[in-house]
Amino acid sequence: MPLLLDQNLSYKLVRQLESYFPATEHVKLLGMEETADRLIW
């Protein structure tokens, strides 16, 4: 199950979670820092 981490969580968590949750991403790494939560959902 892939995860999308919110900007309130550190982007550094992506590396730590990848082995448990492949395809984990962070909004910062995707350039989505200013994207409305509703669109992310």
N, CA, C, O and CB atoms as a CASP TS submission, in Angstrom:
PFRMAT TS
TARGET T0000
AUTHOR 0000-0000-0000
METHOD Language model
MODEL 1
PARENT N/A
ATOM      1  N   MET     1       0.856  -1.178   0.000  1.00  0.00           N
ATOM      2  CA  MET     1       0.000   0.000   0.000  1.00  0.00           C
ATOM      3  C   MET     1       0.897   1.235   0.000  1.00  0.00           C
ATOM      4  O   MET     1       1.695   1.406   0.922  1.00  0.00           O
ATOM      5  CB  MET     1      -0.971   0.002   1.232  1.00  0.00           C
ATOM      6  N   PRO     2       0.788   2.096  -1.006  1.00  0.00           N
ATOM      7  CA  PRO     2       1.587   3.324  -1.025  1.00  0.00           C
ATOM      8  C   PRO     2       1.019   4.363  -0.052  1.00  0.00           C
ATOM      9  O   PRO     2      -0.188   4.423   0.185  1.00  0.00           O
ATOM     10  CB  PRO     2       1.640   3.907  -2.452  1.00  0.00           C
ATOM     11  N   LEU     3       1.907   5.165   0.495  1.00  0.00           N
ATOM     12  CA  LEU     3       1.513   6.250   1.383  1.00  0.00           C
ATOM     13  C   LEU     3       1.894   7.575   0.752  1.00  0.00           C
ATOM     14  O   LEU     3       2.877   7.659   0.016  1.00  0.00           O
ATOM     15  CB  LEU     3       2.169   6.098   2.772  1.00  0.00           C
ATOM     16  N   LEU     4       1.124   8.603   1.035  1.00  0.00           N
ATOM     17  CA  LEU     4       1.463   9.964   0.662  1.00  0.00           C
ATOM     18  C   LEU     4       1.556  10.748   1.955  1.00  0.00           C
ATOM     19  O   LEU     4       0.550  10.975   2.627  1.00  0.00           O
ATOM     20  CB  LEU     4       0.410  10.589  -0.330  1.00  0.00           C
ATOM     21  N   LEU     5       2.777  11.166   2.306  1.00  0.00           N
ATOM     22  CA  LEU     5       2.998  11.872   3.562  1.00  0.00           C
ATOM     23  C   LEU     5       2.724  13.358   3.402  1.00  0.00           C
ATOM     24  O   LEU     5       3.130  13.977   2.418  1.00  0.00           O
ATOM     25  CB  LEU     5       4.427  11.649   4.058  1.00  0.00           C
ATOM     26  N   ASP     6       2.040  13.911   4.370  1.00  0.00           N
ATOM     27  CA  ASP     6       1.675  15.316   4.403  1.00  0.00           C
ATOM     28  C   ASP     6       2.896  16.168   4.737  1.00  0.00           C
ATOM     29  O   ASP     6       3.898  15.662   5.243  1.00  0.00           O
ATOM     30  CB  ASP     6       0.551  15.559   5.422  1.00  0.00           C
ATOM     31  N   GLN     7       2.805  17.443   4.455  1.00  0.00           N
ATOM     32  CA  GLN     7       3.910  18.360   4.730  1.00  0.00           C
ATOM     33  C   GLN     7       4.202  18.514   6.220  1.00  0.00           C
ATOM     34  O   GLN     7       5.267  19.014   6.582  1.00  0.00           O
ATOM     35  CB  GLN     7       3.609  19.709   4.138  1.00  0.00           C
ATOM     36  N   ASN     8       3.290  18.100   7.086  1.00  0.00           N
ATOM     37  CA  ASN     8       3.524  18.176   8.523  1.00  0.00           C
ATOM     38  C   ASN     8       4.437  17.064   9.025  1.00  0.00           C
ATOM     39  O   ASN     8       4.901  17.105  10.165  1.00  0.00           O
ATOM     40  CB  ASN     8       2.211  18.124   9.260  1.00  0.00           C
ATOM     41  N   LEU     9       4.695  16.073   8.180  1.00  0.00           N
ATOM     42  CA  LEU     9       5.630  14.998   8.498  1.00  0.00           C
ATOM     43  C   LEU     9       6.910  15.212   7.698  1.00  0.00           C
ATOM     44  O   LEU     9       6.875  15.742   6.588  1.00  0.00           O
ATOM     45  CB  LEU     9       5.007  13.598   8.192  1.00  0.00           C
ATOM     46  N   SER    10       8.019  14.805   8.258  1.00  0.00           N
ATOM     47  CA  SER    10       9.300  14.984   7.588  1.00  0.00           C
ATOM     48  C   SER    10       9.384  14.143   6.317  1.00  0.00           C
ATOM     49  O   SER    10       8.971  12.984   6.297  1.00  0.00           O
ATOM     50  CB  SER    10      10.443  14.624   8.532  1.00  0.00           C
ATOM     51  N   TYR    11       9.918  14.737   5.273  1.00  0.00           N
ATOM     52  CA  TYR    11      10.123  14.007   4.023  1.00  0.00           C
ATOM     53  C   TYR    11      11.169  12.910   4.201  1.00  0.00           C
ATOM     54  O   TYR    11      11.253  11.995   3.381  1.00  0.00           O
ATOM     55  CB  TYR    11      10.548  14.969   2.904  1.00  0.00           C
ATOM     56  N   LYS    12      11.953  12.995   5.249  1.00  0.00           N
ATOM     57  CA  LYS    12      12.982  11.988   5.525  1.00  0.00           C
ATOM     58  C   LYS    12      12.373  10.645   5.930  1.00  0.00           C
ATOM     59  O   LYS    12      13.056   9.622   5.890  1.00  0.00           O
ATOM     60  CB  LYS    12      13.917  12.481   6.626  1.00  0.00           C
ATOM     61  N   LEU    13      11.122  10.639   6.311  1.00  0.00           N
ATOM     62  CA  LEU    13      10.439   9.400   6.672  1.00  0.00           C
ATOM     63  C   LEU    13      10.214   8.488   5.468  1.00  0.00           C
ATOM     64  O   LEU    13      10.028   7.282   5.629  1.00  0.00           O
ATOM     65  CB  LEU    13       9.112   9.716   7.327  1.00  0.00           C
ATOM     66  N   VAL    14      10.230   9.054   4.270  1.00  0.00           N
ATOM     67  CA  VAL    14       9.970   8.267   3.060  1.00  0.00           C
ATOM     68  C   VAL    14      10.942   7.094   2.983  1.00  0.00           C
ATOM     69  O   VAL    14      10.522   5.960   2.755  1.00  0.00           O
ATOM     70  CB  VAL    14      10.089   9.152   1.790  1.00  0.00           C
ATOM     71  N   ARG    15      12.232   7.352   3.170  1.00  0.00           N
ATOM     72  CA  ARG    15      13.234   6.288   3.080  1.00  0.00           C
ATOM     73  C   ARG    15      13.013   5.213   4.131  1.00  0.00           C
ATOM     74  O   ARG    15      13.212   4.028   3.864  1.00  0.00           O
ATOM     75  CB  ARG    15      14.631   6.867   3.224  1.00  0.00           C
ATOM     76  N   GLN    16      12.607   5.620   5.316  1.00  0.00           N
ATOM     77  CA  GLN    16      12.423   4.671   6.405  1.00  0.00           C
ATOM     78  C   GLN    16      11.179   3.808   6.212  1.00  0.00           C
ATOM     79  O   GLN    16      11.126   2.679   6.701  1.00  0.00           O
ATOM     80  CB  GLN    16      12.336   5.409   7.723  1.00  0.00           C
ATOM     81  N   LEU    17      10.189   4.324   5.511  1.00  0.00           N
ATOM     82  CA  LEU    17       8.923   3.603   5.339  1.00  0.00           C
ATOM     83  C   LEU    17       8.850   2.790   4.050  1.00  0.00           C
ATOM     84  O   LEU    17       7.983   1.928   3.905  1.00  0.00           O
ATOM     85  CB  LEU    17       7.783   4.577   5.369  1.00  0.00           C
ATOM     86  N   GLU    18       9.756   3.062   3.115  1.00  0.00           N
ATOM     87  CA  GLU    18       9.681   2.409   1.798  1.00  0.00           C
ATOM     88  C   GLU    18       9.715   0.891   1.862  1.00  0.00           C
ATOM     89  O   GLU    18       9.061   0.231   1.054  1.00  0.00           O
ATOM     90  CB  GLU    18      10.809   2.884   0.935  1.00  0.00           C
ATOM     91  N   SER    19      10.455   0.324   2.792  1.00  0.00           N
ATOM     92  CA  SER    19      10.527  -1.142   2.843  1.00  0.00           C
ATOM     93  C   SER    19       9.205  -1.747   3.325  1.00  0.00           C
ATOM     94  O   SER    19       8.875  -2.880   2.972  1.00  0.00           O
ATOM     95  CB  SER    19      11.675  -1.588   3.766  1.00  0.00           C
ATOM     96  N   TYR    20       8.460  -1.004   4.117  1.00  0.00           N
ATOM     97  CA  TYR    20       7.167  -1.470   4.614  1.00  0.00           C
ATOM     98  C   TYR    20       6.012  -1.073   3.700  1.00  0.00           C
ATOM     99  O   TYR    20       5.035  -1.808   3.548  1.00  0.00           O
ATOM    100  CB  TYR    20       6.924  -0.926   6.003  1.00  0.00           C
ATOM    101  N   PHE    21       6.147   0.106   3.095  1.00  0.00           N
ATOM    102  CA  PHE    21       5.105   0.656   2.228  1.00  0.00           C
ATOM    103  C   PHE    21       5.747   1.134   0.923  1.00  0.00           C
ATOM    104  O   PHE    21       6.070   2.314   0.784  1.00  0.00           O
ATOM    105  CB  PHE    21       4.342   1.827   2.937  1.00  0.00           C
ATOM    106  N   PRO    22       5.932   0.219  -0.031  1.00  0.00           N
ATOM    107  CA  PRO    22       6.545   0.615  -1.310  1.00  0.00           C
ATOM    108  C   PRO    22       5.761   1.740  -1.984  1.00  0.00           C
ATOM    109  O   PRO    22       4.546   1.851  -1.816  1.00  0.00           O
ATOM    110  CB  PRO    22       6.634  -0.595  -2.254  1.00  0.00           C
ATOM    111  N   ALA    23       6.453   2.549  -2.729  1.00  0.00           N
ATOM    112  CA  ALA    23       5.879   3.685  -3.456  1.00  0.00           C
ATOM    113  C   ALA    23       5.432   4.813  -2.534  1.00  0.00           C
ATOM    114  O   ALA    23       4.593   5.627  -2.919  1.00  0.00           O
ATOM    115  CB  ALA    23       4.708   3.222  -4.285  1.00  0.00           C
ATOM    116  N   THR    24       5.978   4.872  -1.327  1.00  0.00           N
ATOM    117  CA  THR    24       5.675   5.978  -0.418  1.00  0.00           C
ATOM    118  C   THR    24       6.246   7.268  -0.988  1.00  0.00           C
ATOM    119  O   THR    24       7.373   7.290  -1.484  1.00  0.00           O
ATOM    120  CB  THR    24       6.244   5.707   1.002  1.00  0.00           C
ATOM    121  N   GLU    25       5.472   8.334  -0.914  1.00  0.00           N
ATOM    122  CA  GLU    25       5.884   9.651  -1.422  1.00  0.00           C
ATOM    123  C   GLU    25       5.601  10.719  -0.377  1.00  0.00           C
ATOM    124  O   GLU    25       4.893  10.475   0.600  1.00  0.00           O
ATOM    125  CB  GLU    25       5.153   9.988  -2.748  1.00  0.00           C
ATOM    126  N   HIS    26       6.156  11.890  -0.589  1.00  0.00           N
ATOM    127  CA  HIS    26       5.927  13.048   0.276  1.00  0.00           C
ATOM    128  C   HIS    26       5.502  14.216  -0.605  1.00  0.00           C
ATOM    129  O   HIS    26       6.033  14.391  -1.702  1.00  0.00           O
ATOM    130  CB  HIS    26       7.211  13.406   1.114  1.00  0.00           C
ATOM    131  N   VAL    27       4.565  15.003  -0.141  1.00  0.00           N
ATOM    132  CA  VAL    27       4.069  16.115  -0.955  1.00  0.00           C
ATOM    133  C   VAL    27       5.188  17.062  -1.369  1.00  0.00           C
ATOM    134  O   VAL    27       5.141  17.623  -2.463  1.00  0.00           O
ATOM    135  CB  VAL    27       3.000  16.885  -0.195  1.00  0.00           C
ATOM    136  N   LYS    28       6.188  17.250  -0.521  1.00  0.00           N
ATOM    137  CA  LYS    28       7.317  18.139  -0.860  1.00  0.00           C
ATOM    138  C   LYS    28       8.100  17.592  -2.044  1.00  0.00           C
ATOM    139  O   LYS    28       8.460  18.341  -2.952  1.00  0.00           O
ATOM    140  CB  LYS    28       8.258  18.315   0.354  1.00  0.00           C
ATOM    141  N   LEU    29       8.361  16.300  -2.039  1.00  0.00           N
ATOM    142  CA  LEU    29       9.136  15.682  -3.114  1.00  0.00           C
ATOM    143  C   LEU    29       8.370  15.655  -4.429  1.00  0.00           C
ATOM    144  O   LEU    29       8.971  15.536  -5.497  1.00  0.00           O
ATOM    145  CB  LEU    29       9.531  14.271  -2.726  1.00  0.00           C
ATOM    146  N   LEU    30       7.056  15.766  -4.357  1.00  0.00           N
ATOM    147  CA  LEU    30       6.215  15.789  -5.557  1.00  0.00           C
ATOM    148  C   LEU    30       5.882  17.209  -6.011  1.00  0.00           C
ATOM    149  O   LEU    30       5.187  17.402  -7.008  1.00  0.00           O
ATOM    150  CB  LEU    30       4.930  15.024  -5.302  1.00  0.00           C
ATOM    151  N   GLY    31       6.390  18.214  -5.261  1.00  0.00           N
ATOM    152  CA  GLY    31       6.111  19.606  -5.612  1.00  0.00           C
ATOM    153  C   GLY    31       4.682  20.022  -5.318  1.00  0.00           C
ATOM    154  O   GLY    31       4.137  20.897  -5.991  1.00  0.00           O
ATOM    155  N   MET    32       4.069  19.399  -4.316  1.00  0.00           N
ATOM    156  CA  MET    32       2.665  19.656  -4.001  1.00  0.00           C
ATOM    157  C   MET    32       2.482  20.388  -2.668  1.00  0.00           C
ATOM    158  O   MET    32       1.427  20.275  -2.044  1.00  0.00           O
ATOM    159  CB  MET    32       1.901  18.348  -3.971  1.00  0.00           C
ATOM    160  N   GLU    33       3.493  21.132  -2.230  1.00  0.00           N
ATOM    161  CA  GLU    33       3.409  21.801  -0.923  1.00  0.00           C
ATOM    162  C   GLU    33       2.234  22.752  -0.808  1.00  0.00           C
ATOM    163  O   GLU    33       1.649  22.888   0.266  1.00  0.00           O
ATOM    164  CB  GLU    33       4.676  22.555  -0.654  1.00  0.00           C
ATOM    165  N   GLU    34       1.888  23.403  -1.886  1.00  0.00           N
ATOM    166  CA  GLU    34       0.817  24.407  -1.862  1.00  0.00           C
ATOM    167  C   GLU    34      -0.528  23.860  -2.338  1.00  0.00           C
ATOM    168  O   GLU    34      -1.497  24.611  -2.444  1.00  0.00           O
ATOM    169  CB  GLU    34       1.207  25.589  -2.720  1.00  0.00           C
ATOM    170  N   THR    35      -0.594  22.581  -2.621  1.00  0.00           N
ATOM    171  CA  THR    35      -1.826  21.968  -3.110  1.00  0.00           C
ATOM    172  C   THR    35      -2.833  21.835  -1.971  1.00  0.00           C
ATOM    173  O   THR    35      -2.472  21.445  -0.860  1.00  0.00           O
ATOM    174  CB  THR    35      -1.537  20.588  -3.738  1.00  0.00           C
ATOM    175  N   ALA    36      -4.065  22.151  -2.242  1.00  0.00           N
ATOM    176  CA  ALA    36      -5.121  22.057  -1.233  1.00  0.00           C
ATOM    177  C   ALA    36      -5.315  20.608  -0.805  1.00  0.00           C
ATOM    178  O   ALA    36      -5.229  19.689  -1.619  1.00  0.00           O
ATOM    179  CB  ALA    36      -6.444  22.638  -1.773  1.00  0.00           C
ATOM    180  N   ASP    37      -5.579  20.420   0.486  1.00  0.00           N
ATOM    181  CA  ASP    37      -5.781  19.082   1.027  1.00  0.00           C
ATOM    182  C   ASP    37      -6.876  18.326   0.285  1.00  0.00           C
ATOM    183  O   ASP    37      -6.759  17.121   0.061  1.00  0.00           O
ATOM    184  CB  ASP    37      -6.121  19.163   2.499  1.00  0.00           C
ATOM    185  N   ARG    38      -7.919  19.014  -0.089  1.00  0.00           N
ATOM    186  CA  ARG    38      -9.033  18.369  -0.786  1.00  0.00           C
ATOM    187  C   ARG    38      -8.566  17.739  -2.102  1.00  0.00           C
ATOM    188  O   ARG    38      -9.019  16.651  -2.456  1.00  0.00           O
ATOM    189  CB  ARG    38     -10.158  19.388  -1.055  1.00  0.00           C
ATOM    190  N   LEU    39      -7.673  18.404  -2.823  1.00  0.00           N
ATOM    191  CA  LEU    39      -7.164  17.844  -4.076  1.00  0.00           C
ATOM    192  C   LEU    39      -6.253  16.650  -3.819  1.00  0.00           C
ATOM    193  O   LEU    39      -6.248  15.690  -4.591  1.00  0.00           O
ATOM    194  CB  LEU    39      -6.411  18.914  -4.868  1.00  0.00           C
ATOM    195  N   ILE    40      -5.496  16.708  -2.751  1.00  0.00           N
ATOM    196  CA  ILE    40      -4.611  15.599  -2.410  1.00  0.00           C
ATOM    197  C   ILE    40      -5.421  14.376  -2.046  1.00  0.00           C
ATOM    198  O   ILE    40      -5.076  13.263  -2.442  1.00  0.00           O
ATOM    199  CB  ILE    40      -3.678  15.980  -1.259  1.00  0.00           C
ATOM    200  N   TRP    41      -6.488  14.565  -1.303  1.00  0.00           N
ATOM    201  CA  TRP    41      -7.355  13.439  -0.944  1.00  0.00           C
ATOM    202  C   TRP    41      -7.926  12.823  -2.184  1.00  0.00           C
ATOM    203  O   TRP    41      -8.685  11.857  -2.101  1.00  0.00           O
ATOM    204  CB  TRP    41      -8.480  13.879  -0.005  1.00  0.00           C
TER
END
